[in-house]
Amino acid sequence: MKKILALITLVVSVSFGQAQDFKFGKVSKEELQENVHPIDSSANAAVLSKKEDVYFIFTNYDGFMQHREVTERIKIYNKEGYDWATKKIYLYEGSSGATKEKVSSVKGYTYNLKGDKVEKTKLKKDGIFEEDINDYTEVNTITMPNVQDGCVIEYTYKIVSPFIAIDDFTFQYDIPINKLDVKIITPQFYRYNKFNNTKASYFPRIKESREKKTLPTKKASFLGTSATENTSTYNNSNNSYYQDVLTISESNVPALKAEAFAGSMNNYVSKMSMELAAILNEYGSETKSFSSTWEGVSKTINKLASFGGQLKRTNFFEDDITSVTASAENDFQKAAILSAFVKSKVKWNGYYGVSAYKGTKDAYKEGEGNVADINLLLIAMLKSQGVEANPVLVSTRNNGIPLYPTQKGFNYVICMVEDQGKYILLDASERFSSVNVLPERALNWQGRLIKDDGSSSWVSLMSSQQSLESTSLNVKMAEDLSVSGKVRQIVKSNMSLSYKKKYIGLSKDDQVKAIERNKGAIEVSNLELEDKDGNTFSGSYDYVLNDAVEDIGGKLYFSPLLFLAEKENPFKLDERQYPIDFSVPLKQKNIVNIMLPEGYQVESLPQSEVMEFAGGKIKYSFILKENGNFIQLSTEFDLQTPFVGSADYVVFKEFFGKVVAKQAEQIVLSK
């Protein structure tokens, strides 16, 4: 019976994905009337159709120009899907400034069903915004009009590029794709290596073929000796050449579902990168090779005026920092002091990049810059004082892990300081970061260190410090069964950074609301928060909790951790495709002192217990004892490794479930 049902489901889903014929500007009432996705009922939106074509057109003047045409139709079921009504189009400019990508033929419509009629709203020019991210990147943002629950949007655009390098192809979103059609046509003179994301769980079928193309001219001026700009010529007296064709036609592409503590899902998305490997002549022989190494990529980036060139500019700040580091006893102290100094002078504008946007001088003068402006400025300051400081190229978590050596593999830069065989990492773009405490966005496995001579090597970005969250809780029970007391908390390392970002900058009332959230019927007062130093954050508050104790037959029942307990196991899936990523090693300690109410005694206590996972790399201890008029509880969750492989998921889920169950066990008091 199960096999029959599975077969029926398969047939229905295949029919669903293949039956519709999409024509731009024509949306059916059936599409608008659909209230829930027929396969994925949890979807807030769905791509009804995505069509992407990449091809090269030859002209006598420009040579081969890359064209990329994109058309998407998206169904939005509810407000949670409204973000899909915004599309960002990234355009790139060559380092010489003479070559630039251009977007054209932008059209879009939003469709809503009003009664029995389809209402069609056209995308206007005021719904398209242009913004320069840095010297080499511009983003065009399309904001679709009249977006409502149940609407369908569609847009189309074309990018014309003078560059031979082809952007990545994304085959999967976090919403389902009903119909996916991709065609990539490249001339025989360009050879590309294809790289699929091996960490993905979905892989489309790719059909490869070759077709003949005839040029409308007797002598073709084929241009292209660079992966970025076309510069050389080639004559083809035969007036024809071959094109390599990659075709993808898929139905019912599943959504990339986020899993608890999985890190960046971009690391697991189904995608394909195409690396320009070589340029060939008409006989198929290589005239230029482009396959690169990370060493080569690093050297290329280091030669950029907007990168390595910024490290040589020092005269505009030297007088300002002479006295700043006078008290430093070593280079690491100098680094910490100058990092704080840069933070006080230049604020992060929210943009990433390995290239300075404004340049270190203008960023310093204007008090604002992107990540590269800020951290290259810090490195330049440290170098000017004789400190061995160098940049580390990073691919942020959202950028994912690059599939092959490429400049686009990096979108962030931090500072590394070496002294006597040891090193520290700093990020002055993050207000609350400190020595070796990087923001989570930069904690993506490894970065590429670049030395002054252009040599480079990999360095680990993962925190070696175990973050600490230590909480003490005093509990006193009143006659009305409410409990009250005081909470004291101290957090260190990356947990400190997280707490600071969460609470600092909020009003006192908003801080109280943030602490009360998800803690039941609690009232918080006398809140005090203190940013003790760069690596530590502490707080204390009084509380009254009204729903912690139950009176059943004259006996009192309550869980000793109160609002500190985990409410449920976040790991709910029966199996898991991706590893668990807690970002950093962590130790959580709780100490609870409970005063016995007058006239009551302990009838039963949960058993003390110590649990281990992975040979003790992850441990949980729950030690409970009675001491006179008090019950004392000490718990510790010791996470020595932040990663759990998907193969170990089932065992870890069981382990964590036992932790949650242990925290839910109750103390029983009787008269």
Order of alpha helices (4+ residues) and beta strands (2+ residues): alpha-alpha-beta-beta-beta-beta-beta-beta-beta-beta-beta-beta-beta-beta-beta-beta-beta-alpha-alpha-alpha-beta-alpha-beta-alpha-beta-beta-beta-beta-beta-beta-beta-alpha-alpha-beta-beta-beta-beta-beta-beta-beta-beta-beta-beta-beta-alpha-beta
